Amino acid sequence: MLNTSLATMGAESAIKTNNAITGKIVETNNKRNESISRYKNTCKGMQKDTFVTSVGAGATIATTAAVANSKKAQKVLSQSFKPIKKAFCDSKFGKEVINTCKGLADEAKPLIESGAKWVKNLPKPAKAILGIGTAVTAIASGIVHAQTRKKDEQIIREYTKKEAMIQQQFK
């Protein structure tokens, strides 16, 4: 009888030890998988942001140059921008964009200074196109960053749930 009790206690101890070791291995694998998923998400976000920024900058520069060389486009845009500019600046969204772009302008100041000569020589409508293109690109980039953060938070929640299940299973 004593022999059986010792054998049972030894078996229970071995099972607990095995569960603890297995739980740690599964938990470590879960953490690695989370890190890999978050890394892949970050890389995808960077790729999307690079694409959006490159396309936005290219389109902005091309459109600005086209408007700068077309007197007809400058005239049409000068007349049509006045009510759009007023409505945009007076709107809540416009004020938020203007505040956001002020912060971006501080970061981009060295680049702006190097391009200032080119911009100074542009007609006003072309300058407006340049500003609008830059703002739209910044907004699109901000959206990509927000999507990447949202996906990252989703990954964290998913793996936190898995970790809780692992801990529950191997207790």
C-alpha positions as CSV (number, residue, x, y, z in Angstrom):
1,M,0.0,0.0,0.0
2,L,2.8,2.4,0.9
3,N,4.6,1.4,-2.3
4,T,1.5,2.3,-4.3
5,S,1.1,5.7,-2.6
6,L,4.7,6.5,-3.4
7,A,4.3,5.5,-7.0
8,T,1.2,7.6,-7.3
9,M,2.9,10.6,-5.7
10,G,5.9,10.1,-8.0
11,A,3.7,9.9,-11.1
12,E,1.7,13.0,-10.1
13,S,5.0,14.9,-9.5
14,A,6.3,13.8,-12.9
15,I,3.0,14.9,-14.6
16,K,3.1,18.3,-12.9
17,T,6.8,18.7,-13.9
18,N,6.0,17.6,-17.4
19,N,3.1,20.0,-17.6
20,A,5.2,22.9,-16.3
21,I,7.9,22.2,-18.9
22,T,5.5,21.7,-21.7
23,G,3.6,24.9,-20.7
24,K,6.8,26.9,-20.8
25,I,7.7,25.6,-24.2
26,V,4.3,26.3,-25.6
27,E,4.3,29.8,-24.0
28,T,7.7,30.5,-25.5
29,N,6.6,29.4,-28.9
30,N,3.5,31.6,-28.6
31,K,5.6,34.6,-27.7
32,R,7.9,33.9,-30.7
33,N,4.9,33.6,-33.0
34,E,3.6,36.9,-31.7
35,S,6.9,38.6,-32.3
36,I,7.1,37.3,-35.9
37,S,3.5,38.4,-36.6
38,R,4.1,41.9,-35.2
39,Y,7.4,42.1,-37.2
40,K,5.6,41.1,-40.4
41,N,2.9,43.6,-39.7
42,T,5.4,46.4,-39.2
43,C,7.2,45.5,-42.5
44,K,3.9,45.5,-44.4
45,G,3.1,48.9,-42.9
46,M,6.5,50.3,-43.9
47,Q,6.0,49.0,-47.4
48,K,2.6,50.5,-47.7
49,D,3.8,53.8,-46.2
50,T,6.8,53.9,-48.6
51,F,4.4,53.3,-51.6
52,V,1.9,55.9,-50.5
53,T,4.6,58.5,-49.8
54,S,6.4,57.8,-53.1
55,V,3.3,57.9,-55.2
56,G,2.0,60.9,-53.4
57,A,5.2,62.8,-53.8
58,G,5.6,61.9,-57.4
59,A,2.0,62.9,-58.3
60,T,2.3,66.1,-56.3
61,I,5.5,67.1,-58.1
62,A,4.2,66.1,-61.5
63,T,0.9,68.0,-61.0
64,T,2.7,71.0,-59.6
65,A,5.1,71.2,-62.6
66,A,2.1,70.8,-65.0
67,V,0.2,73.6,-63.4
68,A,3.4,75.8,-63.2
69,N,3.7,75.5,-67.0
70,S,0.1,76.1,-67.9
71,K,-1.3,79.6,-67.7
72,K,-4.8,78.3,-68.4
73,A,-4.7,75.8,-65.5
74,Q,-3.3,78.6,-63.2
75,K,-6.3,80.8,-64.1
76,V,-8.9,78.1,-63.6
77,L,-7.3,77.0,-60.3
78,S,-7.0,80.6,-59.0
79,Q,-10.7,81.1,-59.5
80,S,-11.8,77.8,-58.1
81,F,-9.5,77.6,-55.1
82,K,-10.8,80.7,-53.3
83,P,-14.2,79.1,-52.1
84,I,-12.6,75.7,-51.5
85,K,-9.8,77.2,-49.4
86,K,-12.2,79.2,-47.3
87,A,-14.5,76.2,-46.8
88,F,-11.6,74.0,-45.9
89,C,-9.9,76.4,-43.5
90,D,-13.3,77.0,-41.7
91,S,-14.1,73.3,-41.3
92,K,-13.2,71.3,-38.3
93,F,-11.4,68.7,-40.5
94,G,-9.5,71.5,-42.2
95,K,-8.3,72.9,-38.9
96,E,-7.2,69.4,-37.8
97,V,-5.3,68.9,-41.0
98,I,-3.6,72.3,-40.7
99,N,-2.5,71.5,-37.2
100,T,-1.2,68.1,-38.2
101,C,0.7,69.6,-41.2
102,K,2.3,72.2,-38.9
103,G,4.0,69.4,-37.0
104,L,5.0,67.7,-40.3
105,A,6.4,71.0,-41.6
106,D,8.8,71.2,-38.6
107,E,10.1,67.8,-39.3
108,A,10.4,68.5,-43.0
109,K,12.0,71.9,-42.6
110,P,15.5,71.0,-43.9
111,L,13.9,69.5,-47.1
112,I,11.6,72.5,-47.4
113,E,14.6,74.9,-47.2
114,S,16.4,73.0,-50.0
115,G,13.3,73.1,-52.2
116,A,12.4,76.7,-51.3
117,K,14.0,78.2,-54.4
118,W,12.0,76.0,-56.7
119,V,8.8,76.7,-54.7
120,K,9.3,80.5,-54.6
121,N,9.5,80.6,-58.4
122,L,6.2,78.7,-58.7
123,P,2.9,80.6,-59.5
124,K,0.4,80.6,-56.7
125,P,-1.9,77.9,-58.1
126,A,1.1,75.6,-58.5
127,K,2.0,76.3,-54.9
128,A,-1.5,75.5,-53.8
129,I,-1.3,72.2,-55.7
130,L,2.0,71.4,-54.0
131,G,0.5,72.1,-50.6
132,I,-2.7,70.1,-51.3
133,G,-0.7,67.2,-52.6
134,T,1.6,67.2,-49.6
135,A,-1.3,67.4,-47.3
136,V,-3.1,64.5,-49.0
137,T,0.1,62.4,-48.9
138,A,0.5,63.1,-45.2
139,I,-3.1,62.2,-44.5
140,A,-2.7,58.9,-46.5
141,S,0.5,58.1,-44.7
142,G,-1.2,58.8,-41.3
143,I,-4.0,56.4,-42.3
144,V,-1.5,53.7,-43.1
145,H,0.2,54.2,-39.8
146,A,-3.1,54.0,-38.0
147,Q,-4.0,50.8,-39.8
148,T,-0.6,49.3,-38.9
149,R,-1.1,50.2,-35.2
150,K,-4.6,48.8,-35.2
151,K,-3.4,45.5,-36.7
152,D,-0.5,45.4,-34.1
153,E,-3.0,45.9,-31.3
154,Q,-5.2,43.1,-32.7
155,I,-2.1,40.8,-32.8
156,I,-1.3,41.6,-29.2
157,R,-4.9,40.8,-28.1
158,E,-4.9,37.6,-30.1
159,Y,-1.7,36.3,-28.6
160,T,-2.6,37.5,-25.1
161,K,-5.8,35.3,-25.3
162,K,-3.7,32.4,-26.5
163,E,-1.2,32.8,-23.6
164,A,-4.1,32.9,-21.1
165,M,-5.4,29.6,-22.6
166,I,-2.0,28.1,-22.4
167,Q,-1.6,29.0,-18.8
168,Q,-5.0,27.7,-18.0
169,Q,-4.3,24.4,-19.8
170,F,-1.0,23.6,-18.1
171,K,-1.8,24.6,-14.5
